[in-house]
Amino acid sequence: MSFLLPKLTCKKEVDQAIKSVAEKVLVLRFGRDNDAVCLQLDDILAKTAHDLSKMAVIYLVDVNNVPVYTQYFDISYIPSTVFFFNGQHMKVDYGSPDHTKFVGSFKTKQDFIDLIEVIYRGAMRGKLIVRSPIDPNNIPKYDLLYQGI
């Protein structure tokens, strides 16, 4: 399903998307097109893209094409999904130590739709961090890796 969603292939395109998407949530899925979990997430993103078109714009980003952002967002697990609103990085409290990105695939389409609605409403009120509406049992668990400490 990843062929149904637009791809950003270089840092310049990612920068342009962050700067130009206005009054909508920008969803950037960092991953690889041939990874099984990425394909599962892409399927959910593609199926919800039309329903969320008034609230969100979704792009796929290959982690190998934009190492600057891969390093900046500390993307060590794929897929990782990062959210922006009007050029501002939106953080979400998932009940995990990392609020900067969602790691893994969403369990259901409704989980993703609910999250986008909460981010959109929070951003419209000027918030930079929102609490996740997703059931904690549906959020993948992982340990943060600190390299070179």
Residue pairs with C-beta under 8 A, 6 or more apart in sequence:
1 39
1 42
1 43
1 45
1 46
1 47
2 33
2 38
2 39
2 42
2 46
2 60
4 42
4 46
4 49
5 29
5 42
5 45
5 46
5 49
5 58
5 59
5 60
6 58
6 59
6 60
7 59
7 60
7 61
7 62
8 14
8 17
8 28
8 59
8 60
8 61
8 65
8 66
9 62
9 65
10 65
10 66
11 66
11 68
11 69
14 28
14 59
14 61
14 66
14 69
17 26
17 28
17 57
17 59
18 26
18 84
18 87
19 87
21 57
21 84
21 86
22 86
23 86
24 54
24 55
24 56
24 57
24 85
24 120
25 55
25 56
25 57
25 83
25 84
25 85
25 90
25 116
25 119
25 120
25 123
26 56
26 57
26 59
26 83
26 84
26 85
27 45
27 56
27 57
27 58
27 59
27 81
27 82
27 83
27 116
28 59
28 61
28 81
28 82
28 83
28 84
29 38
29 41
29 42
29 45
29 58
29 59
29 60
29 61
29 79
29 80
29 81
30 61
30 62
30 63
30 66
30 69
30 70
30 73
30 75
30 78
30 79
30 80
30 81
30 82
30 101
31 37
31 38
31 41
31 60
31 61
31 62
31 63
31 78
31 79
31 80
32 38
32 62
32 63
32 64
32 78
33 39
33 60
33 62
35 78
35 79
37 78
37 79
37 104
37 105
38 78
38 79
38 105
40 105
41 79
41 81
41 104
41 105
41 106
42 60
44 105
44 106
44 108
44 109
44 112
45 58
45 60
45 112
47 109
48 109
48 112
48 113
48 116
49 56
49 58
51 113
52 58
52 113
52 116
55 116
55 117
55 120
56 116
56 120
61 69
63 70
63 75
63 78
69 75
73 80
73 82
73 100
73 101
74 100
75 101
76 145
77 103
77 104
77 142
79 103
79 104
79 105
80 101
80 102
80 103
81 101
81 102
81 103
82 89
82 100
82 101
83 89
83 90
83 92
83 119
84 90
85 119
85 120
85 123
86 123
88 123
88 128
89 100
89 128
90 119
90 122
90 123
90 128
90 129
90 130
91 99
91 100
91 128
91 129
91 130
92 99
92 102
92 115
92 118
92 119
92 129
92 130
92 131
92 132
93 99
93 129
93 130
93 131
93 132
94 102
94 132
94 134
94 136
94 139
95 132
95 136
95 139
96 139
96 141
96 142
97 144
98 144
99 129
102 115
102 139
103 140
103 142
104 139
104 140
104 142
105 140
106 112
106 115
106 134
106 138
107 138
108 138
111 134
111 135
111 138
114 133
114 134
115 132
115 133
115 134
117 133
118 130
118 131
118 132
118 133
119 130
121 130
122 129
122 130
123 130
132 139
